[in-house]
Amino acid sequence: MPEFRTEIEIGAAPDTVFDYLVTEHGLLQWMGQHARLQPTPGGVFAVDIAGHPIRGHYLEVDRPRRVVVSWGLAGSSDFPPGRSRVEFTLTAIPTGTRVELVHDGLPEERMPGHADGWAHFLGRLASAAAGSPPPGDEWVPLMERRLS
């Protein structure tokens, strides 16, 4: 299975960035319109992004260094909940935090859309965690933009 990797630097401490990955209020500042999170191993990870119900579970929660969740689309036969895995690794740097993201287990045909989405949403995470929550989000998934 293909693997998507990227990283960003955020002008905030790892503890601050970590909260944006494990709290409903924090997550909704940068991604999604609805979330239900139980940030313990085995706990629920559910977020609705642009009308798409992403579902999974927290696999690892190691404050303030690492968050790993399973990830998939509710109701999908080719990409069901838990099909893929998203790993956030947070490292303190002099200017704040480096966030490394690895999304593995993606079906090949879903790679471009997830790469597009992560580029968009990680920029929003950087703004929110640095104290400048971005405005409402009108992002549309790549596949839907191609159809219109």
C-alpha positions, 0 to 999 in steps of 0.5 A, a space after each residue: 500500500 502507498 504511504 503519504 509522508 509530509 512534515 510542517 513546522 508550527 510556531 507553538 510548543 508540542 503540548 499545545 499542538 498535541 491538544 489540537 490532535 486529541 480534543 474535539 474543540 482543538 481538532 475542529 479548529 483546523 479540520 472537520 465540522 463534527 468530531 467525537 474523540 476518545 483519545 486513549 488507545 482503542 478510543 473512538 476517532 470520528 470526524 466529519 470532513 466536508 460531509 465525509 464521515 471519517 471513522 477509526 480509533 486511537 491506536 497510540 496516544 503519547 503526550 506530547 510526542 505521538 498520536 496514531 489513529 486508524 482511518 477510513 470512510 464510514 459506508 465505504 467498501 474499498 476504504 472502510 473505517 480502520 483501513 489506513 493509519 495516520 501517525 503524527 510525530 511531534 518534535 520540539 524545535 527552537 521555533 516550536 514543533 515539527 509535525 511529521 505525518 505518515 498516512 499509510 494503508 491508503 488505496 492507490 486511487 485515494 493517494 492524490 486526494 489525501 495528499 491534497 487534503 493533508 496539504 490543506 489541513 496541516 496549514 490550518 493546523 499550523 495557524 490554529 496551534 500558533 494562535 490564529 484560528 483559520 476562518 470557516 473552511 470551504 475545502 472540497 475534496 479533490 475528487 469532487 472538484 474534478 467532477 464539477 
